[in-house]
Amino acid sequence: MFAFECIVYRMPSRAPIETIPPEALLADYPPPHVELAQQLRRIVLDAVPEAIERVRPGWRLIGYDLPVRGRGAMFAWVWLEPEHVHLGFPHGVDMDDPNRVMKGAGITKLARWLTYEPGDSIDERLATALVEEAARTRLMPRSLR
């Protein structure tokens, strides 16, 4: 006679995980990095007001999601590193980048980003246009990207 155990595992929730506030993440960085990150946060939220901002603690970045049900829809991030700050796009490969200003080609398959070092000025028109393009392309079906 054999006995079998029935083990039931709960499926992970698709609801957003409570995370730390962005200010708590930024507190770990020097003021010039924080200033760049704050500017980039403002640009993203001004360009896409419906974006949901939340820290991804495992990646130590601030991610921006579109409020789309049923699938992940992160379209942008602000990522601080010791040397610089990135404004990135997880599906940047699908975006129009006519001036080829985004980095990442040959480094990653999908992601593209802009990099700012302390003291750099941010071209707000360019950054805003790329954020809007990222949101637009993220909502497109994969077959049309």
Backbone as CSV, one residue per row, in Angstrom:
resi,resn,N_x,N_y,N_z,CA_x,CA_y,CA_z,C_x,C_y,C_z
1,MET,0.840,-1.174,0.000,0.000,0.000,0.000,0.890,1.244,0.000
2,PHE,0.496,2.227,-0.793,1.264,3.459,-0.890,0.443,4.621,-0.345
3,ALA,1.143,5.536,0.251,0.477,6.752,0.742,1.047,7.938,-0.033
4,PHE,0.190,8.795,-0.457,0.616,9.981,-1.194,0.246,11.225,-0.402
5,GLU,1.136,12.143,-0.407,0.837,13.430,0.224,0.308,14.369,-0.831
6,CYS,-0.630,15.156,-0.450,-1.149,16.188,-1.348,-0.611,17.524,-0.860
7,ILE,0.258,18.105,-1.647,0.833,19.400,-1.285,0.221,20.448,-2.190
8,VAL,-0.329,21.467,-1.593,-0.966,22.524,-2.356,-0.118,23.786,-2.225
9,TYR,0.273,24.334,-3.354,1.039,25.565,-3.368,0.143,26.692,-3.845
10,ARG,0.173,27.778,-3.152,-0.610,28.943,-3.580,0.052,29.572,-4.797
11,MET,-0.754,29.964,-5.736,-0.242,30.665,-6.908,0.132,32.078,-6.493
12,PRO,1.223,32.594,-7.031,1.585,33.960,-6.682,0.524,34.943,-7.153
13,SER,0.331,35.959,-6.379,-0.660,36.979,-6.706,-0.154,37.854,-7.838
14,ARG,-1.063,38.302,-8.695,-0.705,39.238,-9.761,-0.827,40.677,-9.272
15,ALA,-1.292,40.844,-8.039,-1.431,42.192,-7.485,-0.045,42.776,-7.229
16,PRO,0.095,44.098,-7.385,1.394,44.710,-7.127,1.854,44.459,-5.701
17,ILE,3.124,44.186,-5.563,3.725,43.955,-4.256,3.971,45.307,-3.595
18,GLU,3.652,45.400,-2.323,3.953,46.629,-1.592,5.468,46.801,-1.558
19,THR,5.919,47.951,-1.899,7.358,48.192,-1.910,7.670,49.427,-1.091
20,ILE,8.938,49.734,-1.045,9.365,50.927,-0.333,9.059,52.155,-1.182
21,PRO,8.909,53.320,-0.576,8.691,54.526,-1.372,9.972,54.900,-2.130
22,PRO,9.833,55.535,-3.289,11.019,55.919,-4.065,12.015,56.755,-3.255
23,GLU,11.506,57.607,-2.377,12.395,58.461,-1.588,13.328,57.635,-0.699
24,ALA,12.850,56.486,-0.225,13.695,55.621,0.602,14.832,55.030,-0.228
25,LEU,14.560,54.661,-1.471,15.614,54.167,-2.356,16.611,55.284,-2.658
26,LEU,16.105,56.467,-2.953,16.971,57.594,-3.317,17.864,58.038,-2.165
27,ALA,17.439,57.780,-0.939,18.216,58.211,0.235,19.604,57.570,0.283
28,ASP,19.803,56.478,-0.448,21.096,55.786,-0.454,22.106,56.394,-1.435
29,TYR,21.720,57.441,-2.145,22.585,57.992,-3.196,22.967,59.434,-2.907
30,PRO,24.068,59.899,-3.508,24.496,61.288,-3.289,23.537,62.286,-3.944
31,PRO,23.498,63.518,-3.431,22.560,64.532,-3.947,22.572,64.735,-5.463
32,PRO,23.722,64.742,-6.149,23.657,64.934,-7.610,22.888,63.815,-8.329
33,HIS,23.021,62.588,-7.842,22.280,61.469,-8.431,20.785,61.604,-8.143
34,VAL,20.471,61.997,-6.912,19.072,62.160,-6.518,18.413,63.252,-7.346
35,GLU,19.140,64.344,-7.586,18.588,65.445,-8.393,18.249,64.965,-9.807
36,LEU,19.155,64.216,-10.424,18.877,63.668,-11.758,17.670,62.726,-11.713
37,ALA,17.645,61.854,-10.718,16.540,60.892,-10.606,15.207,61.607,-10.404
38,GLN,15.192,62.647,-9.592,13.947,63.390,-9.357,13.468,64.054,-10.650
39,GLN,14.383,64.614,-11.424,14.010,65.211,-12.711,13.413,64.154,-13.633
40,LEU,14.057,62.996,-13.687,13.568,61.927,-14.568,12.220,61.394,-14.101
41,ARG,12.025,61.263,-12.794,10.724,60.848,-12.263,9.635,61.819,-12.700
42,ARG,9.932,63.101,-12.590,8.949,64.123,-12.973,8.637,64.020,-14.466
43,ILE,9.658,63.839,-15.290,9.458,63.733,-16.735,8.539,62.551,-17.063
44,VAL,8.802,61.398,-16.452,7.987,60.208,-16.735,6.541,60.449,-16.314
45,LEU,6.338,60.946,-15.099,4.972,61.111,-14.598,4.226,62.251,-15.288
46,ASP,4.943,63.281,-15.760,4.294,64.344,-16.536,3.902,63.831,-17.926
47,ALA,4.763,62.995,-18.515,4.498,62.485,-19.869,3.381,61.449,-19.877
48,VAL,3.328,60.621,-18.822,2.328,59.547,-18.742,1.719,59.604,-17.342
49,PRO,0.758,60.517,-17.136,0.208,60.718,-15.790,-0.439,59.472,-15.174
50,GLU,-0.925,58.565,-15.997,-1.559,57.360,-15.469,-0.559,56.291,-15.048
51,ALA,0.740,56.540,-15.250,1.771,55.563,-14.889,1.755,55.283,-13.390
52,ILE,2.043,54.044,-13.067,2.132,53.610,-11.672,3.616,53.493,-11.341
53,GLU,4.046,54.278,-10.379,5.454,54.312,-9.989,5.650,53.408,-8.779
54,ARG,6.637,52.498,-8.875,6.964,51.678,-7.705,8.404,51.195,-7.780
55,VAL,8.980,51.034,-6.612,10.358,50.568,-6.512,10.382,49.057,-6.718
56,ARG,11.340,48.608,-7.507,11.623,47.175,-7.647,12.835,46.918,-6.755
57,PRO,12.624,46.493,-5.506,13.738,46.378,-4.561,14.838,45.429,-5.033
58,GLY,14.474,44.335,-5.668,15.485,43.384,-6.130,16.416,43.975,-7.174
59,TRP,15.899,44.853,-7.993,16.702,45.498,-9.037,17.242,46.843,-8.585
60,ARG,16.718,47.350,-7.468,17.091,48.668,-6.940,16.851,49.757,-7.975
61,LEU,15.670,49.729,-8.560,15.287,50.765,-9.517,13.842,51.168,-9.285
62,ILE,13.465,52.290,-9.887,12.091,52.775,-9.838,11.467,52.434,-11.187
63,GLY,10.441,51.605,-11.156,9.792,51.170,-12.382,8.464,51.876,-12.588
64,TYR,8.071,51.984,-13.836,6.808,52.631,-14.212,5.991,51.662,-15.038
65,ASP,4.777,51.384,-14.540,3.862,50.460,-15.204,2.679,51.224,-15.767
66,LEU,2.144,50.701,-16.850,0.873,51.193,-17.370,-0.236,50.401,-16.697
67,PRO,-1.368,51.027,-16.415,-2.454,50.319,-15.738,-3.216,49.407,-16.707
68,VAL,-2.573,48.318,-17.102,-3.152,47.365,-18.038,-3.394,46.071,-17.281
69,ARG,-4.594,45.530,-17.407,-4.941,44.307,-16.697,-4.488,43.073,-17.453
70,GLY,-4.027,42.102,-16.716,-3.764,40.807,-17.314,-2.363,40.560,-17.825
71,ARG,-1.522,41.589,-17.848,-0.142,41.356,-18.296,0.754,42.423,-17.704
72,GLY,2.000,42.093,-17.583,2.955,43.075,-17.096,3.091,44.195,-18.099
73,ALA,3.191,45.392,-17.620,3.257,46.516,-18.557,4.264,47.564,-18.098
74,MET,5.410,47.122,-17.562,6.445,48.097,-17.225,6.975,48.675,-18.532
75,PHE,6.978,49.996,-18.629,7.417,50.629,-19.861,8.650,51.504,-19.676
76,ALA,8.996,51.827,-18.427,10.170,52.689,-18.195,10.721,52.438,-16.802
77,TRP,11.960,52.878,-16.604,12.562,52.820,-15.283,13.545,53.966,-15.104
78,VAL,13.789,54.292,-13.842,14.872,55.195,-13.438,15.770,54.347,-12.551
79,TRP,17.012,54.207,-12.958,17.945,53.316,-12.274,19.197,54.098,-11.910
80,LEU,19.460,54.183,-10.629,20.647,54.873,-10.144,21.764,53.862,-9.946
81,GLU,22.942,54.215,-10.420,24.145,53.428,-10.190,25.188,54.364,-9.596
82,PRO,26.280,53.821,-9.059,27.268,54.696,-8.404,27.827,55.796,-9.322
83,GLU,27.934,55.514,-10.621,28.526,56.498,-11.536,27.518,57.397,-12.224
84,HIS,26.288,56.911,-12.415,25.325,57.633,-13.249,23.897,57.192,-12.968
85,VAL,22.953,57.787,-13.722,21.529,57.484,-13.586,20.991,57.188,-14.990
86,HIS,20.179,56.138,-15.095,19.595,55.757,-16.384,18.101,56.053,-16.413
87,LEU,17.633,56.476,-17.574,16.219,56.454,-17.912,16.111,55.333,-18.938
88,GLY,15.460,54.230,-18.547,15.469,53.053,-19.396,14.098,52.594,-19.811
89,PHE,14.114,51.751,-20.838,12.895,51.245,-21.442,13.059,49.746,-21.693
90,PRO,12.303,48.896,-20.965,12.495,47.456,-21.089,12.284,46.902,-22.499
91,HIS,11.452,47.565,-23.295,11.214,47.138,-24.685,11.670,48.228,-25.654
92,GLY,12.778,48.839,-25.325,13.307,49.933,-26.138,13.631,49.544,-27.566
93,VAL,13.928,48.281,-27.795,14.231,47.818,-29.146,13.056,48.059,-30.085
94,ASP,11.833,48.102,-29.543,10.634,48.301,-30.363,10.324,49.782,-30.615
95,MET,11.051,50.665,-29.968,10.748,52.098,-30.051,11.415,52.751,-31.252
96,ASP,10.777,53.817,-31.741,11.425,54.644,-32.754,12.500,55.468,-32.066
97,ASP,13.702,55.418,-32.586,14.839,56.184,-32.071,15.604,56.724,-33.277
98,PRO,14.982,57.681,-34.008,15.567,58.123,-35.279,16.963,58.727,-35.141
99,ASN,17.262,59.332,-34.001,18.590,59.933,-33.804,19.569,58.974,-33.146
100,ARG,19.116,57.770,-32.871,19.949,56.725,-32.264,20.657,57.218,-30.995
101,VAL,19.876,57.801,-30.109,20.445,58.325,-28.860,20.436,57.300,-27.734
102,MET,19.611,56.262,-27.871,19.533,55.275,-26.794,20.686,54.285,-26.882
103,LYS,21.145,53.875,-25.703,22.213,52.877,-25.600,21.584,51.516,-25.364
104,GLY,22.364,50.476,-25.572,21.915,49.130,-25.276,21.993,48.171,-26.441
105,ALA,22.005,48.689,-27.671,22.117,47.803,-28.833,23.446,47.058,-28.747
106,GLY,23.395,45.751,-28.928,24.598,44.939,-28.833,24.936,44.536,-27.401
107,ILE,24.216,45.109,-26.425,24.431,44.771,-25.015,23.275,43.917,-24.512
108,THR,22.060,44.342,-24.839,20.865,43.593,-24.440,19.986,43.360,-25.667
109,LYS,19.114,42.373,-25.573,18.195,42.086,-26.679,17.108,43.138,-26.801
110,LEU,16.500,43.494,-25.668,15.299,44.332,-25.706,15.483,45.724,-25.126
111,ALA,16.160,45.825,-24.018,16.216,47.090,-23.272,17.103,48.130,-23.968
112,ARG,16.698,49.389,-23.811,17.473,50.530,-24.280,17.369,51.605,-23.205
113,TRP,18.319,52.535,-23.188,18.327,53.540,-22.128,19.136,54.772,-22.514
114,LEU,18.896,55.820,-21.752,19.702,57.040,-21.774,20.473,57.062,-20.457
115,THR,21.689,57.585,-20.476,22.524,57.638,-19.275,22.923,59.072,-18.991
116,TYR,22.785,59.462,-17.719,23.150,60.815,-17.286,24.139,60.721,-16.135
117,GLU,25.206,61.482,-16.236,26.186,61.564,-15.157,25.936,62.839,-14.370
118,PRO,26.347,62.862,-13.097,26.160,64.081,-12.307,26.716,65.294,-13.057
119,GLY,25.922,66.353,-13.094,26.314,67.565,-13.813,25.756,67.649,-15.218
120,ASP,25.303,66.517,-15.775,24.691,66.535,-17.110,23.351,67.248,-17.039
121,SER,23.004,67.901,-18.148,21.651,68.450,-18.235,20.797,67.459,-19.024
122,ILE,19.535,67.402,-18.669,18.602,66.480,-19.317,17.835,67.237,-20.394
123,ASP,17.867,66.730,-21.606,17.055,67.287,-22.687,15.627,66.797,-22.441
124,GLU,14.815,67.645,-21.807,13.474,67.228,-21.394,12.581,66.887,-22.573
125,ARG,12.719,67.610,-23.678,11.883,67.297,-24.858,12.200,65.908,-25.390
126,LEU,13.484,65.587,-25.472,13.896,64.266,-25.953,13.426,63.174,-24.988
127,ALA,13.679,63.365,-23.701,13.287,62.359,-22.708,11.772,62.163,-22.702
128,THR,11.020,63.238,-22.772,9.559,63.148,-22.792,9.080,62.394,-24.027
129,ALA,9.647,62.709,-25.173,9.254,62.023,-26.413,9.538,60.522,-26.317
130,LEU,10.675,60.146,-25.741,11.001,58.728,-25.612,10.082,58.030,-24.612
131,VAL,9.746,58.697,-23.520,8.821,58.114,-22.539,7.455,57.892,-23.188
132,GLU,6.978,58.874,-23.928,5.682,58.723,-24.607,5.738,57.593,-25.630
133,GLU,6.832,57.485,-26.352,7.007,56.414,-27.336,7.047,55.052,-26.635
134,ALA,7.702,54.977,-25.494,7.778,53.721,-24.739,6.389,53.277,-24.303
135,ALA,5.583,54.203,-23.809,4.225,53.871,-23.384,3.389,53.431,-24.587
136,ARG,3.529,54.134,-25.695,2.766,53.797,-26.898,3.107,52.395,-27.398
137,THR,4.394,52.102,-27.504,4.789,50.799,-28.041,4.512,49.663,-27.064
138,ARG,4.535,49.964,-25.768,4.266,48.919,-24.773,2.824,48.449,-24.848
139,LEU,1.921,49.325,-25.273,0.512,48.963,-25.381,0.179,48.239,-26.678
140,MET,1.080,48.276,-27.636,0.838,47.622,-28.926,0.935,46.108,-28.790
141,PRO,0.135,45.362,-29.534,0.308,43.912,-29.550,1.680,43.567,-30.111
142,ARG,2.261,42.494,-29.644,3.610,42.099,-30.090,3.702,41.966,-31.608
143,SER,2.637,41.539,-32.221,2.659,41.328,-33.675,2.827,42.633,-34.442
144,LEU,2.522,43.767,-33.813,2.628,45.067,-34.496,3.882,45.844,-34.133
145,ARG,4.649,45.352,-33.175,5.854,46.092,-32.770,6.959,45.948,-33.768
